[in-house]
């Protein structure tokens, strides 16, 4: 099954109906607070956004799949079939995802703090020195992103990366006891505020705080994000599913 435009009507369940209403409210600009929501039921939900081409670098692909879902009929599936070459000064990381370019929507980028909630199912062997990116959250509108990442380490812990600035990994809190369970659905929630002086990020796994860090860049807006497959070139195989994603402007005291 390829990631193509298809005429798909989701089931009559409450969650599917809620998502449809939320997505409609985003596009007509009437939501308060603003939110973007998807259960990955139809590729048209990402119309106008950049989608990584199939068989990227001959090693990674993605689609809307019905073989493992959290709700609805479909989830986003991304997989790796072989390693990529490691080339100095070139990013050869595995990529297979649709971007969510909030800044292109009516109303533009989302004002932070935002809360990002999604479900993920992962089956991937991560060797020493490797990682897997569960979420990439950015404040720019260019192809040269300057993001905060939510990564899974080779020790099995979810952690924030590129905090407080790009290339660094300083955190105010990091679990050393709550490991990420593979081959089951896990809920991740991220609270993120882009601000050069007082920004922050917090990640919860199934409701438990696992990582927190200062964020010292951006001007108060989340512009774009991606989930799905983003991993180092040395990864040789694995699959990840994402479902039931919500991004919402959060009413949080500053």
N, C-alpha and C positions, 0 to 999 in steps of 0.2 A: 504494500500500500504506500503510495508516494504522497508527499505533502502537496496536494493539489486542491484546487477549488472544487467543492462538491456540494450538492444540494442535500444537506443533512438537517433534519429536524430532531432536536433532542426530546427526551421523554417528558412526561407531564409532571415530573417531580417538582417539589417546592424549590429546591436549589437551582434547577435549570431555569425555572421561571424567574426566580430572583435575579440570576445572572443576566438574563435577557433584558430585564427592566433596568438593571444597573448600567449595562452597556449602552442602552438607548439614552439614558439620562446623561452619560458622559458626552455622547455625540451631540446632544442638543444644548449642552451647557447649563442645565437646570439643577444639577445635583448640588446639594449642600450638606455635608462636605463632598467635594469632588472625589470620584473613585473610578478606577478601571477594574473590571472583573472579567474573568474568562474561565470556563471549564474546558477549553480547547475542543469545543464541539465543531467548529468550522473555521477554515483558514481565512475566511473573509473578516473575522475578528481582527486580523492583523493587516488588513488592506491598507496600503500606503506606508507600511513599515518595511524596513529591510529584513529579508529572510536569507540566512546563509544558504547558498546553493547545495543541492544534494551531492553526495560523494565528495565532500570538501577535501582537497588534497589526496583524494583516492582512499580515504580512511574513515570518514565520519559522515553519517546521514541521519535524517530525522523524518518523522511523519506524525499524523494523527492516527492513533492506534486504538483498537477496541480489545486488545488482548490482556490489558491490565489497567483498570480505571479505579479512581477513588469515588467518583460520582458521574452521572450522565452516561453517554455512550462511548466517549472517546477521552483519551489523555494524550499529552505530547510525549512521544518516545524518541530518544536519540541514542545512537550506538556507535561504537568504535570497532573496527575490524582488524586494524594493524597499526603499528607505530608509524610516526612521521619522522623524516630525517631531522636531526638537530643541526641547524645551520647558524653559525655565528652572526649576530646582528640582524637576524630575521626571526620573526615570530611564527613558529610552525606549530603552535598549539592546536589541538583538536577543537573544531567548532561545528556545532549543529544546533541551531536555535532560530526562532524568530525574535528580533528585537522588539521592544515595546517603546516606541519613540513618542513619549507623552507630549513633548514640545510641539509635535505636529498636529495635535488635537485642537479642537475649538476650545479656547481658554488657555492653551499653552501648557507649559510645564507645571508640575504640581508643587505647591508651596510646602516646604518642610517645616516641622517634622511630618513624616509620612509613616504609615504602618504598612508593611508588606507581609501578607500571609499566604502561604502556599503549601501544598503537599508534595512530597518527593518520595520516590521508591528507587533505590540504587542497588546495583549489583556490579561491583568493580573491585578488582584487586589493586590496591595502592601500595606500591613498594616504597622502601626507605628513600626519602628525598622527594617523593612525588606528592601530589595533591589533587583534589578535585574541587572545582568551583561550583557551588550550589546556586549562587546569585551574584550578579554584577550590577551595581547601581551607580549611576553617573550624574554629574552636574553640568556636562558640556553639551554642545550641539554639533560637534564635529566628529570626524572619523577617528580622531586621536583622543580616545577616552582617558579620563582621569578618575577612575572609579574607586569605590569601596567594594571589596569582595567579601563574600561569606564562603569560606573554604572548608573542606574536610581534609585533615592532616593524615599523614601516613600512620599516626598513632590512633586514628579513629575519633578525633575530637573536632567538632565544628568550631571555627574561630574566625574572627575578623582579620582582614589583611588590607594593606595600603592605608593604615591608620597610624598617626593622624594625617600623614601625607603619603603620596605615592612612593612605593618602594620600601616603606617602613611597616613594622608589625608590632607597634606598641599598644598595649591593652591595659585598661584599668581593672578588668576582671577576666579570668579565663578558667573554665572548669578543667580539672584533671581527673574527674571521676565519672562524668556523664558521657559515655561514648555514643556515637551515632550508630543505630542498628541498621544493618543492611538487609535487603530482601524483605522489607515490610514498609508500609506507608508511615511516614513521619511528617508531623506538622512543624513547619518552621515559621516563626514570626520575627520580623525585623522592625525596629523603631530607628529611624534615621533622620538626622538633622544636619544638613550641609551649612556650615557657617565657619568663617575664617577664625573667629575668636572663641566661640562657645558651642561648636557642633559636637555631636555625639552619635554613637550607634550602639544598639543593644540587640542581641539575638537570643531568642528562646526556642528551645527544642521540646515539643510536646508540653509547652507551658513552663518549662524550667529554664532559668537564665543560664546560658553556657558561655557567652562572650560579651564584653562591653569595651568600648574604646572611645577616646576623643577623636573628633574629625575637625581638621583645621583647613578647610578649603571650600570653595563654592560660595554662592550668594543666596542661599536659602531656598533653592529649588532642586527637585529631582527631575531631570530632563529625559532620561532614557535608561532602560534596564534590559537584561536578558537572563534567562535561566537555561534549562536544557543542558547541552554538552559543551563544557569548556574545561579542557584538561591538558596537561603537558604532553609533548610529542612522544614521550617514552611509553605512555600507556598503550597497551597492545589490544585490549578488548574490554568490553563492558557495556552496560545499558543503563539508562536513567529515564524515569517517567516523571512528568510533572502534571499536576491537576489542581483545579479549584484555587486559582490565583486571584488575589484581591490586592490592589494598591489604593490606599485611601489617605487623604489629608487628615492628619490626626489633630484633635483638639487637646493639645498638651500645653501646660503652663511653661513659659520660657523662664 
